[in-house]
Amino acid sequence: MYERILVPTDGSSHADAAADTALELASALDATVAALSVAETGPLGAVSLPGDTGSAEAVLGERADEFVTQIADQARERDVSITTEVRQGVPVREVLEYAEEIDADLIVMGTRGRGGISRMMLGSVTEGVTRHSDCDVLVVGRDGNAVSTAP
């Protein structure tokens, strides 16, 4: 059924719930999980975060690495095969490109992430991925319940 499950993460509670669901599915289906975190950069580049030293790209990359490492640790505890990837760019584009590169059967992601007020019901990244993905997408709420699936 599903052999390669992609779980994008931004370290939010919604992404954590999605990662937990992805790991449960992978364990039950003997599937491989690919954890992806995108250090968001846009046309203006990365934004510096208060209290951070060093370049914004480096800081965001370090945080993204921490997010996928956390999922990898959880996968190893559950004896689930996992790969990790950190990228810089526009999250929707990077998630869709990576899903295609690894031939993902399923993307499991949270309803929303760390976005602000403009990301109401579904986060803009989640919405973009569900609208444009060539594979199934399972959207998980912060409580771990499936909210919707696409396509």
HELIX and SHEET records of a PDB file:
HELIX    1   1 SER A   13  LEU A   29  1                                  17    
HELIX    2   2 ALA A   56  GLU A   77  1                                  22    
HELIX    3   3 PRO A   91  GLU A  101  1                                  11    
HELIX    4   4 SER A  124  HIS A  132  1                                   9    
SHEET    1   A 6 ILE A  82  GLY A  89  0                                        
SHEET    2   A 6 THR A  32  GLU A  40  1                                        
SHEET    3   A 6 ARG A   4  PRO A   8  1                                        
SHEET    4   A 6 LEU A 106  GLY A 110  1                                        
SHEET    5   A 6 ASP A 136  VAL A 140  1                                        
SHEET    6   A 6 ALA A 146  ALA A 150 -1                                        
END                                                                             
